[in-house]
Amino acid sequence: MGNLNIPPECEKYGKEIDRLLDEEKYDELATYIESVEIYGQTHSTSEYAVVFYYLGTGYSELANDASKNETDNSDIAYVEYRRKSLYYFRKAISLLDHTDDTKTLFHLIYTNYANSLDACGRVIEALRIYRKAICLSDNFGMAIGNYGRALNFYANIVNDSGHYKELHCFAYRALKKALETIDPNMHLYAKRFFEGLVNEYESLTPSDILSASIVFKQYDLGESEETSYRKWCLENHLFLTPLNDVIEYESAFAHDPLTITRYTENVEKDELSSDQGVNPPRWFAMLNQLKEEFIYARYLCYEGSENIKELHFADKDVKLSLSDYDYVNYSIRLEQLKSAFRLLFSVFDKVAFFVNDFWNMGFTERQADARHIFLSNKLPQTNIALTALYWSYSEFVKDFWPSEVASERDLYTLRNALEHKYVKIHEHPNNYKLEIADDNFYHISEQTLIEQCVRLVELARECIMYLVYAIDIEESKKEKDEDAVTLNIIDFDDEWKI
């Protein structure tokens, strides 16, 4: 693994896991990993982060193997192994500080963590992690190659032909760059896989076309505050377009074109001949509302986190008491962040309601929420975008290891506190534990609130995009009959948004 400073007693674990993987002895690997887990329980400091990287990698490979089997328990084993894999990669990341000494290990952990996310369908989140690895160093071939591989997969599930072509071009470039990079951590099987994708691209399209510069039309980002807002969204990869998931920034990515691009209805011929035409199905109106609520919440998050300038006029002459001396802040700006958070969290239930309706899952109105829908056995298993929704929502509610809470549990806890309790927002950072304190308040620093709000924007964006792609995947399966009509819906002009 390159030039890593690994404690001598830990190196044996990595070598043995690699040997068992090379020999495809998965039953032995499962047993061996249990002994490594016991060691990790008493060695959870930064110098032993590599042990948790080994565990994450081992469980990821066990999950990959379980996904190929068709036994009665293989699905249960797959989910358990995948959850453990994600948990151990995160554990390794949490133990490390970003220093030059740990850069190579971070590359490896981020790459394998993203690979595990990608394997369960969460390609958007995987791309976010690949970007983090590549930003640490742009000559880590494994990260660049897997980033290209993920873009190749992503291109094939998006529902816009233009984005399809552009994402494939970005994927090809990343794969070529990975193969041209001298990287001691590049596995032979990975290199061959990347070469296979490159050859596939070049067999279909001349390499000079694939290698040509991708020229995007320059868009006007507006003036002053609008420019700042759009740059903030671009840099945080928050626009509802798959092109904002690539590393590069272009003004052409600074908009939200995501929409349902095709929907087929079986209609009677007399409906077609009617002057009024065929009414669009409700899915389009539902998506309109989802997008507008998301975009409004995203803007509130920007306002609350970036526009720290001066007193808002609506806050003037609002009498408040100096009720304590622990640097608690009150302002409309902070209320914008809190409102954004609540709005964003509602996206998951609304997407779930949409899924229940579209796929006729049969849940009543009261039951059609995220917990019932996304975790249900009724959720169609053959649609990869719906699978991604299951794994994404699991982060809020599923414990990925017996003694550990779900990865995004703090977001779930904060949402309930903001909605139903009282939360003090402190000016200075501190190690506040997100639980109700002796004073009957939850406590959080302003910086943590901002970070949590931005994180929730990322997750809500991911959720909406998977919904749209899931619909397109479902539409592609439909058999067309003589009464089937593909509906083309006109745009709602910006001038009408008043």
C-alpha positions as CSV (number, residue, x, y, z in Angstrom):
1,M,0.0,0.0,0.0
2,G,2.6,2.5,-1.0
3,N,4.6,4.4,1.7
4,L,2.4,3.9,4.7
5,N,3.6,3.9,8.3
6,I,1.6,0.8,9.5
7,P,2.1,-0.5,13.1
8,P,4.0,-3.8,12.6
9,E,1.4,-5.9,14.5
10,C,-1.3,-4.5,12.1
11,E,0.5,-5.3,8.8
12,K,-0.3,-9.0,9.2
13,Y,-4.0,-8.3,9.1
14,G,-3.8,-6.5,5.8
15,K,-1.6,-9.2,4.3
16,E,-3.9,-12.1,5.4
17,I,-7.1,-10.3,4.2
18,D,-5.4,-9.7,0.8
19,R,-4.3,-13.4,0.6
20,L,-7.8,-14.7,1.4
21,L,-9.3,-12.3,-1.2
22,D,-6.8,-13.3,-3.8
23,E,-7.6,-17.0,-3.2
24,E,-11.4,-16.2,-3.0
25,K,-11.8,-18.0,0.3
26,Y,-14.7,-15.9,1.5
27,D,-15.9,-18.2,4.3
28,E,-12.4,-18.1,5.8
29,L,-12.3,-14.4,5.3
30,A,-15.6,-13.9,7.2
31,T,-14.2,-15.9,10.2
32,Y,-10.8,-14.2,10.1
33,I,-12.4,-10.7,10.0
34,E,-14.2,-11.4,13.3
35,S,-10.8,-11.8,15.0
36,V,-9.6,-8.5,13.5
37,E,-12.8,-6.9,14.9
38,I,-11.9,-8.1,18.4
39,Y,-8.4,-6.5,18.0
40,G,-10.0,-3.2,16.8
41,Q,-12.2,-3.0,19.9
42,T,-9.2,-2.3,22.0
43,H,-7.1,-0.4,19.5
44,S,-9.3,2.5,18.3
45,T,-6.8,5.4,18.2
46,S,-5.5,7.2,15.2
47,E,-2.4,5.0,14.6
48,Y,-4.7,2.0,14.3
49,A,-7.0,3.6,11.7
50,V,-5.6,1.2,9.1
51,V,-7.1,-1.7,11.0
52,F,-10.6,-0.3,10.4
53,Y,-9.7,0.3,6.7
54,Y,-8.8,-3.4,6.5
55,L,-12.2,-4.3,8.1
56,G,-14.1,-2.0,5.7
57,T,-12.3,-3.5,2.7
58,G,-12.9,-7.0,3.9
59,Y,-16.6,-6.6,4.6
60,S,-17.0,-4.7,1.3
61,E,-15.6,-7.7,-0.6
62,L,-17.8,-10.1,1.4
63,A,-20.8,-8.0,0.4
64,N,-19.8,-8.1,-3.2
65,D,-19.5,-11.9,-3.0
66,A,-22.9,-12.2,-1.3
67,S,-24.5,-10.1,-4.0
68,K,-23.5,-12.8,-6.6
69,N,-25.1,-15.7,-4.6
70,E,-28.7,-16.7,-4.8
71,T,-29.1,-18.5,-1.5
72,D,-32.0,-17.8,0.9
73,N,-29.8,-15.8,3.3
74,S,-27.6,-14.1,0.7
75,D,-29.7,-10.9,0.7
76,I,-29.6,-10.6,4.5
77,A,-25.8,-11.3,4.5
78,Y,-25.3,-8.7,1.8
79,V,-27.0,-6.0,3.8
80,E,-25.2,-6.8,7.0
81,Y,-21.8,-6.9,5.2
82,R,-22.4,-3.7,3.4
83,R,-23.5,-1.9,6.5
84,K,-20.4,-3.1,8.4
85,S,-18.2,-2.0,5.5
86,L,-19.6,1.5,5.5
87,Y,-19.3,1.7,9.2
88,Y,-15.6,0.7,9.4
89,F,-14.6,3.0,6.6
90,R,-16.2,5.9,8.5
91,K,-14.6,4.8,11.7
92,A,-11.2,4.9,10.0
93,I,-11.9,8.4,8.6
94,S,-13.0,9.7,12.0
95,L,-9.7,8.6,13.7
96,L,-7.4,10.3,11.2
97,D,-6.2,13.9,11.1
98,H,-5.5,15.5,7.7
99,T,-1.7,15.5,7.6
100,D,0.9,14.7,5.0
101,D,1.6,11.5,6.9
102,T,-2.0,10.3,6.5
103,K,-2.6,11.5,2.9
104,T,-2.0,8.1,1.3
105,L,-4.2,6.3,3.8
106,F,-7.0,8.9,3.3
107,H,-6.8,8.2,-0.5
108,L,-7.2,4.5,0.1
109,I,-10.0,4.8,2.6
110,Y,-12.0,7.4,0.6
111,T,-11.6,5.4,-2.5
112,N,-12.8,2.1,-1.0
113,Y,-15.5,3.8,1.0
114,A,-16.8,5.4,-2.2
115,N,-16.6,2.1,-4.0
116,S,-18.8,0.6,-1.3
117,L,-21.3,3.4,-1.6
118,D,-21.4,3.0,-5.3
119,A,-22.0,-0.7,-5.0
120,C,-25.3,-0.1,-3.2
121,G,-26.4,2.4,-5.8
122,R,-25.5,5.7,-4.1
123,V,-23.4,6.9,-7.0
124,I,-24.1,10.6,-6.2
125,E,-22.7,10.2,-2.7
126,A,-19.8,8.1,-4.0
127,L,-18.8,10.8,-6.4
128,R,-18.7,13.3,-3.5
129,I,-16.2,11.0,-1.7
130,Y,-14.2,10.4,-4.9
131,R,-13.9,14.2,-5.3
132,K,-12.5,14.5,-1.8
133,A,-9.9,11.9,-2.5
134,I,-8.9,13.5,-5.8
135,C,-8.7,16.9,-4.2
136,L,-6.1,15.6,-1.7
137,S,-3.9,14.7,-4.7
138,D,-4.6,14.5,-8.4
139,N,-2.2,11.7,-9.0
140,F,-3.9,8.9,-7.1
141,G,-4.8,6.6,-10.0
142,M,-7.2,4.4,-8.1
143,A,-9.4,7.3,-7.0
144,I,-9.4,8.9,-10.5
145,G,-10.1,5.6,-12.2
146,N,-13.0,4.7,-9.9
147,Y,-14.3,8.3,-10.2
148,G,-14.4,7.7,-14.0
149,R,-16.0,4.3,-13.6
150,A,-18.7,5.8,-11.4
151,L,-19.3,8.6,-13.9
152,N,-19.7,5.8,-16.6
153,F,-22.5,4.2,-14.4
154,Y,-24.0,7.6,-13.6
155,A,-24.2,8.5,-17.3
156,N,-26.3,5.4,-18.0
157,I,-29.0,6.2,-15.4
158,V,-29.5,9.9,-16.1
159,N,-32.5,10.8,-18.1
160,D,-31.1,13.6,-20.3
161,S,-29.3,12.7,-23.6
162,G,-27.1,15.8,-23.4
163,H,-26.0,15.0,-19.9
164,Y,-25.5,11.3,-20.9
165,K,-22.9,12.3,-23.6
166,E,-21.1,14.9,-21.4
167,L,-20.8,12.5,-18.4
168,H,-19.4,9.8,-20.6
169,C,-16.8,12.3,-21.9
170,F,-15.8,13.2,-18.4
171,A,-15.7,9.5,-17.5
172,Y,-13.4,8.7,-20.4
173,R,-11.0,11.5,-19.5
174,A,-10.8,10.3,-15.9
175,L,-10.2,6.7,-16.9
176,K,-7.4,7.7,-19.4
177,K,-5.8,9.9,-16.7
178,A,-5.9,7.1,-14.2
179,L,-4.1,4.8,-16.6
180,E,-1.5,7.4,-17.3
181,T,-0.8,8.0,-13.6
182,I,2.1,6.2,-11.9
183,D,0.4,4.8,-8.8
184,P,1.9,2.0,-6.7
185,N,-1.5,1.3,-5.2
186,M,-3.2,0.6,-8.6
187,H,-4.3,-3.0,-8.4
188,L,-3.8,-5.1,-11.6
189,Y,-7.5,-6.1,-11.8
190,A,-8.5,-2.4,-11.4
191,K,-6.1,-1.4,-14.2
192,R,-7.5,-4.1,-16.5
193,F,-11.1,-3.0,-15.7
194,F,-10.3,0.7,-16.5
195,E,-8.6,-0.4,-19.7
196,G,-11.7,-2.4,-20.7
197,L,-13.9,0.7,-20.2
198,V,-11.5,2.8,-22.2
199,N,-11.3,0.3,-25.0
200,E,-15.1,0.1,-25.1
201,Y,-15.3,3.9,-25.4
202,E,-12.7,4.0,-28.2
203,S,-14.4,1.1,-30.1
204,L,-17.6,3.2,-30.3
205,T,-16.2,6.7,-30.7
206,P,-12.9,7.9,-32.3
207,S,-10.5,8.8,-29.5
208,D,-9.8,12.3,-30.9
209,I,-13.5,13.1,-30.4
210,L,-13.4,11.7,-26.9
211,S,-10.3,13.6,-26.1
212,A,-11.4,16.9,-27.6
213,S,-12.1,19.8,-25.2
214,I,-15.6,19.9,-23.8
215,V,-16.9,23.4,-24.6
216,F,-19.9,24.5,-22.6
217,K,-21.9,27.7,-23.4
218,Q,-21.1,30.4,-20.8
219,Y,-24.1,31.3,-18.8
220,D,-24.7,34.7,-17.1
221,L,-24.5,34.1,-13.4
222,G,-26.3,37.4,-12.7
223,E,-25.0,40.3,-10.7
224,S,-23.7,40.8,-7.1
225,E,-25.7,38.6,-4.7
226,E,-27.0,36.3,-7.5
227,T,-23.4,35.6,-8.6
228,S,-22.3,34.8,-5.1
229,Y,-25.3,32.5,-4.6
230,R,-24.8,30.6,-7.8
231,K,-21.0,30.2,-7.1
232,W,-21.8,28.9,-3.7
233,C,-24.2,26.3,-5.1
234,L,-21.6,25.3,-7.8
235,E,-18.7,24.9,-5.3
236,N,-20.9,22.9,-3.0
237,H,-22.3,20.8,-5.9
238,L,-25.9,21.6,-5.0
239,F,-27.5,22.3,-8.4
240,L,-30.1,19.8,-9.6
241,T,-28.1,18.6,-12.5
242,P,-25.8,15.6,-12.7
243,L,-23.1,17.8,-14.3
244,N,-22.6,19.5,-10.9
245,D,-21.4,16.1,-9.6
246,V,-18.2,16.3,-11.7
247,I,-15.1,18.0,-10.3
248,E,-15.0,20.8,-12.8
249,Y,-17.0,24.0,-12.5
250,E,-18.8,25.5,-15.4
251,S,-21.3,28.4,-15.5
252,A,-23.4,26.1,-17.7
253,F,-23.9,23.8,-14.6
254,A,-25.4,26.7,-12.5
255,H,-29.1,25.9,-13.0
256,D,-31.6,23.2,-12.1
257,P,-32.8,21.4,-15.3
258,L,-33.7,18.1,-13.6
259,T,-37.2,17.0,-14.7
260,I,-39.2,14.0,-15.8
261,T,-38.2,13.8,-19.5
262,R,-40.7,11.1,-20.5
263,Y,-43.9,9.6,-19.3
264,T,-46.1,7.3,-21.3
265,E,-49.9,7.2,-20.8
266,N,-52.5,4.9,-22.3
267,V,-55.3,7.2,-23.5
268,E,-58.5,6.9,-25.5
269,K,-58.4,8.1,-29.0
270,D,-61.2,10.6,-28.4
271,E,-59.1,12.2,-25.7
272,L,-56.3,12.8,-28.2
273,S,-58.7,14.5,-30.6
274,S,-60.1,16.8,-27.9
275,D,-59.2,20.5,-28.2
276,Q,-58.1,20.5,-24.6
277,G,-55.7,17.6,-25.1
278,V,-54.5,15.2,-22.4
279,N,-53.9,16.6,-18.9
280,P,-50.4,15.9,-17.6
281,P,-50.4,13.3,-14.8
282,R,-49.9,14.5,-11.2
283,W,-46.2,13.5,-11.1
284,F,-45.2,16.7,-12.9
285,A,-47.0,18.9,-10.4
286,M,-45.5,16.9,-7.4
287,L,-42.0,17.3,-8.8
288,N,-42.6,21.0,-9.3
289,Q,-43.4,21.4,-5.7
290,L,-40.5,19.3,-4.5
291,K,-38.1,21.3,-6.6
292,E,-39.4,24.7,-5.5
293,E,-39.3,23.7,-1.8
294,F,-35.8,22.3,-2.2
295,I,-34.5,25.4,-4.0
296,Y,-36.1,27.7,-1.4
297,A,-34.5,25.7,1.4
298,R,-31.1,25.8,-0.4
299,Y,-31.4,29.6,-0.8
300,L,-32.2,29.9,2.9
301,C,-29.2,27.8,3.8
302,Y,-27.0,30.1,1.6
303,E,-28.5,33.2,3.2
304,G,-28.1,31.9,6.8
305,S,-24.5,30.6,6.3
306,E,-23.0,33.2,3.9
307,N,-24.8,36.5,4.4
308,I,-23.3,37.3,7.9
309,K,-23.2,41.1,7.3
310,E,-25.5,43.2,9.3
311,L,-28.7,43.3,11.3
312,H,-31.8,42.4,9.3
313,F,-34.4,45.2,9.2
314,A,-37.1,42.8,10.5
315,D,-35.0,42.1,13.6
316,K,-35.0,45.7,14.6
317,D,-36.9,46.6,17.8
318,V,-37.7,43.0,18.6
319,K,-37.2,42.9,22.3
320,L,-35.3,39.9,23.6
321,S,-34.0,39.2,27.1
322,L,-30.4,38.5,27.9
323,S,-31.4,35.2,29.4
324,D,-28.0,33.7,29.8
325,Y,-24.3,34.4,29.4
326,D,-23.2,31.4,27.3
327,Y,-23.0,33.3,24.0
328,V,-26.3,32.1,22.6
329,N,-27.2,33.8,19.3
330,Y,-30.7,34.9,18.1
331,S,-31.4,36.3,14.6
332,I,-33.5,36.0,11.5
333,R,-30.4,34.6,9.8
334,L,-30.3,31.7,12.2
335,E,-34.0,31.2,11.8
336,Q,-33.4,30.9,8.1
337,L,-31.0,28.0,8.7
338,K,-33.5,26.4,11.1
339,S,-36.3,26.8,8.6
340,A,-34.1,25.4,5.8
341,F,-33.3,22.4,7.9
342,R,-37.0,21.6,8.6
343,L,-38.0,22.1,5.0
344,L,-35.2,19.9,3.7
345,F,-36.0,17.1,6.1
346,S,-39.6,17.1,4.8
347,V,-38.3,16.2,1.3
348,F,-37.7,12.6,2.3
349,D,-41.3,12.0,3.4
350,K,-42.6,13.8,0.3
351,V,-40.4,11.7,-2.0
352,A,-41.6,8.6,-0.2
353,F,-45.3,9.7,-0.6
354,F,-44.5,10.2,-4.4
355,V,-42.9,6.7,-4.6
356,N,-45.9,5.0,-2.8
357,D,-48.3,6.7,-5.3
358,F,-46.2,6.1,-8.5
359,W,-45.4,2.5,-7.8
360,N,-48.8,1.6,-6.2
361,M,-47.1,0.2,-3.1
362,G,-50.5,0.3,-1.2
363,F,-49.6,2.3,1.9
364,T,-52.4,4.5,3.3
365,E,-51.8,8.3,3.4
366,R,-50.8,8.2,7.1
367,Q,-48.3,5.4,6.5
368,A,-46.8,6.8,3.3
369,D,-43.7,8.3,4.9
370,A,-40.0,7.7,4.5
371,R,-39.6,5.1,7.2
372,H,-42.5,3.0,5.9
373,I,-41.7,3.3,2.2
374,F,-38.0,3.3,1.9
375,L,-37.5,0.5,4.4
376,S,-40.4,-1.6,3.1
377,N,-40.0,-5.0,1.4
378,K,-42.5,-3.7,-1.2
379,L,-40.0,-1.2,-2.5
380,P,-39.1,-2.5,-6.1
381,Q,-35.8,-4.3,-5.8
382,T,-34.9,-4.2,-9.6
383,N,-34.7,-0.4,-9.8
384,I,-31.2,0.7,-8.8
385,A,-32.3,4.3,-8.1
386,L,-34.9,3.1,-5.6
387,T,-32.3,0.9,-4.0
388,A,-30.2,4.0,-3.5
389,L,-33.1,5.7,-1.7
390,Y,-33.2,2.7,0.7
391,W,-29.5,3.0,1.5
392,S,-29.6,6.8,1.7
393,Y,-32.5,6.9,4.2
394,S,-31.0,4.1,6.2
395,E,-28.3,6.5,7.2
396,F,-30.9,8.3,9.4
397,V,-32.4,5.4,11.2
398,K,-30.4,2.2,10.8
399,D,-27.6,1.4,13.3
400,F,-24.8,0.0,11.1
401,W,-23.2,-1.7,14.1
402,P,-24.8,-2.8,17.4
403,S,-23.1,-0.2,19.6
404,E,-23.2,2.7,17.1
405,V,-26.0,4.9,16.0
406,A,-26.8,5.6,12.4
407,S,-24.4,7.7,10.5
408,E,-26.7,10.7,10.0
409,R,-28.6,10.2,13.3
410,D,-27.7,13.7,14.5
411,L,-29.6,15.1,11.5
412,Y,-32.7,13.1,12.6
413,T,-32.3,14.2,16.2
414,L,-31.7,17.9,15.3
415,R,-34.8,17.9,13.1
416,N,-37.0,16.6,15.9
417,A,-35.4,19.1,18.3
418,L,-36.0,22.1,16.0
419,E,-39.5,21.0,15.2
420,H,-40.8,20.1,18.7
421,K,-38.3,21.3,21.4
422,Y,-35.9,24.2,22.0
423,V,-32.4,24.6,20.6
424,K,-29.7,27.0,21.8
425,I,-27.3,28.1,19.0
426,H,-24.0,29.1,20.4
427,E,-21.6,31.5,18.9
428,H,-18.4,29.6,19.7
429,P,-17.6,26.0,18.8
430,N,-17.8,23.5,21.5
431,N,-18.2,19.7,21.9
432,Y,-21.9,19.8,22.4
433,K,-23.6,16.4,22.5
434,L,-26.9,16.6,20.6
435,E,-29.2,15.5,23.4
436,I,-31.5,17.4,25.7
437,A,-29.5,18.9,28.5
438,D,-30.3,19.6,32.2
439,D,-31.8,23.0,31.2
440,N,-34.3,21.3,28.8
441,F,-32.5,22.7,25.7
442,Y,-30.6,21.1,23.0
443,H,-27.3,22.8,22.3
444,I,-25.4,23.3,19.1
445,S,-22.7,25.7,17.8
446,E,-23.5,28.0,14.9
447,Q,-20.8,26.4,12.7
448,T,-22.1,22.9,13.4
449,L,-25.7,24.0,12.5
450,I,-24.4,25.4,9.2
451,E,-22.5,22.2,8.4
452,Q,-25.5,20.1,9.2
453,C,-27.7,22.2,7.1
454,V,-25.4,22.0,4.1
455,R,-25.2,18.3,4.6
456,L,-28.9,18.0,4.6
457,V,-29.1,20.0,1.3
458,E,-26.7,17.4,-0.2
459,L,-28.9,14.5,1.0
460,A,-32.2,16.1,-0.1
461,R,-30.7,16.8,-3.5
462,E,-29.5,13.2,-3.8
463,C,-33.0,12.0,-2.9
464,I,-34.8,14.1,-5.5
465,M,-32.4,13.1,-8.2
466,Y,-32.8,9.4,-7.5
467,L,-36.6,9.8,-7.6
468,V,-36.5,11.3,-11.1
469,Y,-34.0,8.7,-12.4
470,A,-36.1,5.9,-10.8
471,I,-39.1,7.1,-12.8
472,D,-37.1,7.1,-16.0
473,I,-35.8,3.6,-15.3
474,E,-39.4,2.4,-14.8
475,E,-40.6,4.2,-17.9
476,S,-37.9,2.4,-20.0
477,K,-39.5,-0.9,-19.0
478,K,-42.9,-0.1,-20.2
479,E,-44.2,-2.0,-23.2
480,K,-45.8,0.3,-25.7
481,D,-49.2,-0.5,-27.2
482,E,-51.2,1.3,-29.8
483,D,-53.0,3.5,-27.3
484,A,-49.7,4.5,-25.6
485,V,-48.8,8.2,-25.9
486,T,-45.5,9.8,-24.7
487,L,-46.4,13.1,-23.1
488,N,-44.4,16.1,-23.9
489,I,-44.9,18.7,-21.2
490,I,-44.3,22.4,-21.9
491,D,-42.1,24.5,-19.5
492,F,-43.4,26.7,-16.8
493,D,-41.8,30.1,-17.7
494,D,-39.7,32.0,-15.2
495,E,-41.8,35.1,-15.9
496,W,-44.8,33.3,-14.3
497,K,-43.0,32.8,-11.0
498,I,-44.3,35.9,-9.3
